[in-house]
Each structure stands twice: as structure tokens, then as C-alpha cells.
Amino acid sequence: MTADIERRLRLLEDRLELIDLEATYARSFDERDGAAWSALFTDDGVYQSRPVGDAPPVTFVQGRVALEAFCRDAPFSGIHFLHLPQLRFDGDRATARVHLEFHGDHPADPGAPRVAMRGYYDVAYRRVDGRWRIAHRVTTAFGREQTTVLGYPPAAVLPD
């Protein structure tokens, strides 16, 4: 009986740790905290977009140094809205699907379109030194809209 309770408690703690990891993932990326964001990955962790057909992924970033720079130097900013992960555990490994929305823009280019994207992440996690980390994350977008926001223009100057 005690072993079963300990196993169930461990699984619950693992689930809560991964939910917190996903919340930290979204917040640290949105805040451009590359050090915090990249620390959520294994040393050889991968972030990539889903390849389409035989083409290579548009985005493929591997290793903490590259991940930190990717987050810090991204040309867009925005906010992630993540759903709770659908988690499956296998010892010191786990997988999840996390549905998401991302709303962003390109602050360096005021005329660039704003983006609204919907999709999901497929994530493989690994427990390393007692902590869960992202080993591989693949982004799949199934909907993306771009809107150009011109703002309210000043009144036209008319000749006298």
C-alpha cells in the first residue's frame, strides 16, 4: 500500500513539475529571457517547426547556447496562450501534446503584419539530475493569420 501511494505521489509531482515547466516556457520566451528559456531544455535539446513533406524544417535550433540566442534575438514579440499538456509518462521520459495560440508582431518594423497562430507542440521530456527538461519540441501550426495594423492616420493636409 505504501509503495502504491509513493508511486502515485511521484507521478502527481512529475505532472505538476511539467505543468510548471510549460508555464515557465511561455512566460520566459514572451519576456525574451533566453537564459531561463534555454535552461528548460536538455543540453542537446531541440526546438523546431514541423517539416512539410520532404522539405527541412523552417526552424531548427539545437543546444542551449543556440536556444538562448534564438529566444533573446527573435525578431518578433508576443504572447503565448498554452493549454494544459496532455502528458504520458514512461519512467524518466515523458511526452505531451500542448495546444497553443500565439499573438505577436515585429516591433522593429511598425508596418509588418501582426500574427495570430494556432497549433500545438509535440514535446519529449527527459528527467536529468532529478529535474524534467525538454529534450525535443516540435511546433505544428494549423492556422495563421497576418493583419497589417496601420493605426489612425492624421488628418489630410489640404491646400489652402
N, C-alpha and C positions, 0 to 999 in steps of 0.2 A: 504493500500500500504506500509506504513512504517513497519508494523508488518511483512509483507512478506519479505521485504528487510532485516530486522533484523534476521529473521529465516534463510534466505539463507546465510547471512554473518556468522552466528553462525555455520552453517553446514560446510561452507568453512574453517573457523578457526579450527573446530574439525578435519576435514580431514587433514589439514596441520600439526596440532599437532601430529596426529597419524603417518603421514609420517616421521616427525622428530623423533618420538619415535622409529620407526623401524630403522632409520639410526643410532641412538644412541645405540640401541640394538646391532647391528652388530659391530660397532666400539668398544664399551666398552667391549664386550666379546673378540674380537680379541686382544685387548690391555690388557686383564686379569684384568680389573678394576672391581673387584667383587662388590665394594660398589656402583658404578654408575650403573652397570648392574642390580643388585638386586633392586635398587631404582625404576626401571621401572615397577616393579611388585606391585600388591596389597600386603598388609601384609601377606595374606594367599595364595598368588599366587603360581601357579603350572607350572613347566616345565617338560614335559615328552615326551617319544617316544611313537609312536602309538603301542598299543598291537597287537600281531599277534595271531589270534584265541583266545583260552582260556588262553593263557599264560599272565602273568602280563607284563607290560611294562618293557623293559630293563632299562630304565632311568625314575625315578620318583623323583622329588625334589620339596618340598613344604615349603614355608615360606622364608622370606627374609634372615635370618641367614644362612639357608641351601643353598639358591640360591647364596649368596655371596661366600660361601666356594666352591661350585660347579664350579663357574666361575674362581675363583682365583687359585684353586688347580687342574684344569683339566690337565690330563697327556698329552694332545695334544695341539698344537697351529696351527693357520692357519688364513684363511681369508674367510669371508662370502661375497658373492655377492647376494644381495637381489633385487628382482623385486618390483615394486610398489605394495602396498597392494590393494586388491580388497575389499573395505570397504562397510559395511552395518550398518546403524545407527538405533537405537531404543531408543531414549531419552538419558539417561546416560549410555547406554550399546551399544556396537558395536561388530561386528565380522569381521574377514578378513581371506582371504587366501593370503599367501605371498610365491611365488615361490623362490627357492634359489639354489645356488651352494655353496659348502664349499670345500676348498682345505686345507689340513692340514698334519701335521706329528707329530712325537713323539720325541722332541728334546733330551730327556734323554736317548733315545735308538737309536743311529745312524743307526742301521741295521733294525729298524722297517719300515714297509711299509708306504709310503705316501698314503693319502686317497683323493679321489675326490668323492664327494657325490652330488647328485641332488635330489631335492624333494620339499616339501612345508611345511609350518607351517599353521595350523588352529589356529586362535587366538581369544580369547574372551577378550574384554577390558571392563573396568568399570571406570566411572568418579568418582574419590574420592577427596573430598575437592577441586573441581574445576579443577583437573588435570586428564588426561587419564592415566591409568595404565593397565598393562597386568594382567588379572585375571587367565587365563589358556592358555597355549601354548602347542600344540601337534605337534611333528615333524614326518613327514612321509617321508621316503627315498624310492625312486623308482629306484635309480641307485647308485651303489657304486663300485668303482674300487680301488684296492690297488696295488701299484707299489713299488718294492724294488729298491732303487737307491744305487748302490754300489760305484759310483764315478769312477774316472780314477785311476786304480791301478798303483803303482810304477813298474818300470821295474823289471823283474825277475832277481834274483841273480843267475848267472850261475857259476858252479865250474870252477876253472882255468884249 
